[in-house]
Amino acid sequence: MDTTAETGQKFNYLFGLINLVAVFCIVWLLWYIFMNPNAVMKLYTPMYGFSLVVGFLAAIVFLNNVADGIHFRKHWDGSNGEY
């Protein structure tokens, strides 16, 4: 990928690799603290996937109730619901 034509600077993949490693380490540490069955919090259960789906659907219902459905309805004039 050569970005010298648009910005005049060469793209550096090293920062992306450093970011990937840092995010991986943070996620691994958080998993170890909260989800590992042999660690401190022990929040992992066999129903973990089900609880993710329930949490996702609950967030959709909550946003629909709080925002009065503004993000989920289509207006007759073709707009996307923004006022």
N, C-alpha and C positions, 0 to 999 in steps of 0.2 A: 504494500500500500504506500504509494508515494503522494504525500500531501504538500510537497514543496511548491507545486504550481498554485495552490489556493492560498496558503498561509505564509509561505516563505520559510517554514520550519519543517524539519524532518520529524516524522512521528516516532515516538519512543515507546517500544513495547515493554520496556523494563518496568515502567510505572504501573502498567496493567497487570503484569505478573506479580509485582509487590502487592498490589491491591487484592488480587485473587488469593494470595497466600495469607494476607492479613484477615480477610473476610472468612476464609476457611478456618483459621485458628480461632477467631471469635465465635463462629457457629459451633465448632467442636467443643470449645470451653463451655458455652451455654448449654449445649446438649448434655455434657458431662454433669453440670451442676443440676439441671432441672429434669432431664429425662432418663438418665442412666439408672437402672433398677438397683445398682449397688452403691449409688452415691448419696448425696446429701438429701435432695428433695424427693426423689423417687416418684415423679409424676407420670411416668410411662405406664400405661395399662394396655391390655389387648384391645380395648375399645378406643384407642387413640385416634384412629382414622375416622371412626364414627363421630367422635367428639369434635374433630376438625370440621366435618361436614355440618354438624349441628351448630357450631360456632359461626361458620360462614353464613348459613341460612338465617341465623338469629341476627347477624349484622345487617343482612339485606332487609329483613323485616323492621329492624330498629331504624335504619336510615330511611326507609319508606314512611314510617310513622312520624319521625322527627321532621323530615323535609317535606312532608305532605305529598309524597309521590312525585316531586318535581323532576327527579332523575329518571323516572320509569315511564312517564307518559309522553305520548307524541301529540303535538298540537295540530289542529286542523289546518293551520296555515303553513305547515311544513317546517316550522322551527323546532329546535330540539328541547324546548322547555325553559330556556333562559328568559328572564324578564328584564 
